[in-house]
C-alpha cells in the first residue's frame, strides 16, 4: 500500500453519512484550498474499461465513470465554490440549496470512488481473515450476509446504493441502504463495500433486471480491498 493511501486511511475519522471514505484517490485529489476551485478530480479507473466484462460491459463503464462520476466531481467542486463565494459575501440566502448540492455530489463522488476500487476482474469468492470472522459473527454466515446484502441492495427505493459499513460507535458491521447517495445513512458508519443500483450502473446490459445485476456483481467483488478498509477502520473510536 502506498504512503498516501496509508496516511489517508490513518486520518479517516467519519464515513458514510459523515462523509469521508478510504482510498488513495480521494487523498490525492483533496486539497486544503478553501476557495472551492476544482479541489476534486475524477480518479482514473483501476482497470481497463473492459476489465470487468462480462459482468459490466465496456460501454457501461465509460458512461458511468466518464459522464456520471465526472458529473458528481463537477457538482461537488461547484457547490464548494458557491459556498466559498457565500462566505466571502456573507450572503447565505441560498445556503439550503448549496448544502444539499454539497451532500449529494460529495457523497456521489465518495461512493463511486469506493465502488471502482471494490471491483476487480480477479474478484469474487468469499472474504477471508478478520473480515470473514466479523461477517460470520455479525450475520451468522457468509451466505446469510450475502442474502441480506443482496435483498437490501435490490430493494433500494428508486436510485441508490447497498452498503456494507463498519459502525465504530457500535463496533460492528452494518448493512445499510442509501437512497440517492446520501439519504438513509447512519452517522459515523464507514463504507467498506458499496453496490451502485442507480440505473446507469447496469441498465445497458440488464435493463430492469436489477436483481440479476446485484447477484452477478458478487462475482467481481475485490474482497482484498474491502478487507483492507475494514482493517483500517475497526480501531476507530467515536
C-alpha positions in Angstrom: 0.0 0.0 0.0 1.5 3.4 -1.0 2.2 6.1 1.6 -0.6 8.5 0.5 -3.2 5.7 0.9 -1.8 4.7 4.3 -1.7 8.2 5.6 -5.2 8.9 4.4 -6.6 5.8 6.0 -5.0 6.7 9.3 -6.6 10.2 9.3 -10.0 8.7 8.4 -12.5 9.7 11.0 -16.0 9.7 9.7 -17.6 7.7 6.9 -20.9 7.0 5.3 -23.3 9.8 6.4 -20.3 11.8 7.7 -18.7 11.7 5.0 -15.2 10.8 4.2 -14.1 7.5 2.7 -11.0 5.4 2.4 -8.9 5.4 -0.8 -5.7 6.9 -2.1 -7.6 8.6 -4.9 -9.6 10.8 -2.5 -6.5 11.6 -0.5 -4.6 12.7 -3.6 -7.4 14.9 -5.1 -8.5 16.7 -2.0 -6.6 19.9 -1.1 -6.6 22.3 1.8 -7.8 25.1 -0.5 -11.0 26.7 0.8 -12.0 28.5 -2.3 -13.7 25.6 -3.9 -11.7 25.9 -7.1 -11.6 22.4 -8.5 -10.4 20.8 -5.3 -11.6 17.4 -6.5 -10.7 15.5 -9.6 -12.1 12.4 -11.3 -9.9 9.4 -10.4 -8.9 7.0 -13.1 -10.4 3.5 -13.1 -8.1 0.9 -11.6 -8.6 -1.3 -14.6 -9.4 -1.0 -18.3 -12.9 -0.1 -19.4 -13.5 -3.7 -20.5 -11.7 -5.0 -17.4 -14.9 -6.1 -15.7 -16.6 -8.0 -18.5 -18.8 -9.9 -18.8 -20.4 -8.7 -15.6 -20.1 -5.0 -16.5 -19.6 -4.1 -20.2 -17.1 -1.5 -21.6 -19.8 1.0 -22.7 -21.4 1.0 -19.3 -18.1 1.7 -17.6 -17.3 4.5 -20.0 -20.6 6.2 -19.5 -20.7 5.6 -15.7 -17.2 6.7 -15.0 -16.6 9.4 -17.6 -20.0 11.0 -17.6 -21.9 10.2 -14.3 -19.0 10.1 -11.8 -17.4 13.1 -13.6 -20.7 14.9 -13.1 -20.6 14.4 -9.4 -17.0 15.7 -9.2 -18.0 18.8 -11.2 -21.1 19.3 -8.9 -19.0 18.9 -5.8 -16.5 21.5 -6.9 -19.2 23.8 -7.9 -21.0 23.5 -4.6 -17.8 24.2 -2.7 -17.1 27.2 -4.9 -20.6 28.6 -4.3 -20.3 28.2 -0.6 -16.9 29.9 -0.7 -18.5 32.8 -2.5 -21.3 32.9 0.1 -18.7 33.2 2.9 -16.9 36.0 1.2 -20.1 37.9 0.5 -21.6 37.0 3.9 -24.7 36.1 1.8 -26.3 32.8 2.8 -29.6 33.3 1.1 -29.1 30.1 -1.0 -27.5 28.1 1.8 -30.1 25.3 1.8 -29.7 24.6 -1.9 -25.9 24.6 -1.9 -25.7 22.4 1.3 -27.9 19.9 -0.4 -25.7 20.0 -3.5 -22.6 19.5 -1.3 -24.1 16.4 0.3 -25.5 14.9 -2.9 -22.5 15.4 -5.2 -19.9 14.9 -2.4 -21.5 11.6 -1.4 -21.8 10.6 -5.1 -18.0 11.2 -5.6 -17.1 9.3 -2.5 -19.3 6.3 -3.1 -18.3 6.0 -6.8 -14.6 6.1 -5.8 -15.1 3.2 -3.4 -17.2 1.3 -5.9 -14.5 1.3 -8.5 -11.9 0.1 -6.0 -14.4 -2.6 -4.6 -14.4 -4.3 -8.0 -11.8 -6.4 -9.8 -11.8 -9.0 -12.7 -9.9 -11.2 -10.2 -12.6 -10.7 -7.6 -15.4 -13.0 -6.4 -15.3 -15.8 -3.9 -15.6 -15.2 -0.2 -13.9 -12.8 2.2 -11.0 -14.1 4.3 -9.3 -13.2 7.6 -10.7 -10.8 10.1 -13.3 -9.5 7.7 -14.7 -13.1 7.3 -14.7 -13.6 11.0 -16.6 -10.3 11.6 -19.1 -11.2 8.9 -19.8 -14.6 10.5 -20.0 -13.1 13.9 -22.5 -10.4 12.9 -24.6 -12.2 10.3 -24.2 -15.8 11.2 -22.6 -17.0 8.0 -21.3 -15.6 4.7 -24.4 -16.9 2.9 -26.7 -15.1 5.4 -24.7 -11.9 4.9 -24.9 -12.2 1.1 -28.6 -12.8 1.2 -29.2 -9.8 3.3 -26.9 -7.6 1.3 -28.5 -8.7 -2.0 -32.0 -8.2 -0.6 -31.2 -4.8 0.9 -29.5 -3.6 -2.3 -32.0 -4.7 -4.9 -34.9 -3.3 -2.8 -33.5 0.2 -2.6 -36.4 2.5 -3.4 -35.6 4.5 -6.6 -31.9 5.2 -7.2 -29.3 4.4 -4.6 -26.8 2.0 -3.1 -26.4 -1.1 -0.9 -23.7 -0.6 1.6 -21.7 -2.8 4.0 -20.2 -0.5 6.6 -18.4 -0.6 9.9 -20.1 1.4 12.6 -17.3 2.2 15.1 -19.8 3.5 17.7 -21.4 0.1 17.9 -18.1 -1.7 16.9 -19.9 -3.9 14.4 -20.7 -4.3 10.7 -24.0 -3.0 9.4 -25.8 -3.3 6.1 -27.4 -0.1 5.0 -29.4 1.3 2.1 -28.8 4.7 0.6 -31.4 6.5 -1.4 -29.7 8.8 -3.9 -26.2 9.0 -2.5 -26.7 10.5 1.0 -30.1 9.5 2.4 -30.9 6.8 4.9 -27.4 6.7 6.4 -26.0 6.2 9.9 -23.7 9.0 11.2 -20.2 7.8 11.6 -20.6 4.5 9.7 -17.7 3.9 7.3 -18.5 2.3 3.9 -16.5 -0.8 3.2 -18.4 -2.3 0.2 -20.9 -0.4 -1.9 -23.1 -1.6 -4.8 -24.5 1.1 -7.1 -28.1 0.5 -8.1 -28.7 3.7 -10.0 -30.0 2.5 -13.4 -27.0 4.0 -15.2 -24.8 1.4 -13.4 -26.5 -1.6 -15.1 -29.3 -0.7 -17.5 -27.4 -1.2 -20.8 -26.9 -4.9 -20.0 -29.5 -5.8 -17.5 -32.4 -3.4 -18.3 -34.9 -3.7 -15.5 -33.2 -6.9 -14.1 -31.7 -5.2 -11.1 -31.7 -8.4 -9.0 -29.6 -10.2 -11.7 -27.1 -7.4 -11.7 -26.8 -7.3 -7.9 -26.3 -11.1 -7.8 -23.6 -11.1 -10.5 -21.7 -8.2 -9.0 -20.6 -10.6 -6.3 -18.5 -12.4 -9.0 -16.2 -9.3 -9.2 -16.1 -8.0 -5.7 -12.5 -7.2 -4.6 -12.6 -8.7 -1.1 -8.9 -7.7 -0.6 -10.0 -4.0 -0.9 -12.9 -4.5 1.4 -10.8 -6.3 4.0 -8.1 -3.5 3.8 -10.8 -0.9 4.6 -12.0 -3.0 7.4 -8.6 -3.4 8.9 -8.0 0.3 8.9 -11.3 1.4 10.4 -12.2 -1.1 13.1 -9.9 0.5 15.7 -11.7 3.8 15.3 -13.1 5.5 18.4 -16.1 7.9 18.3 
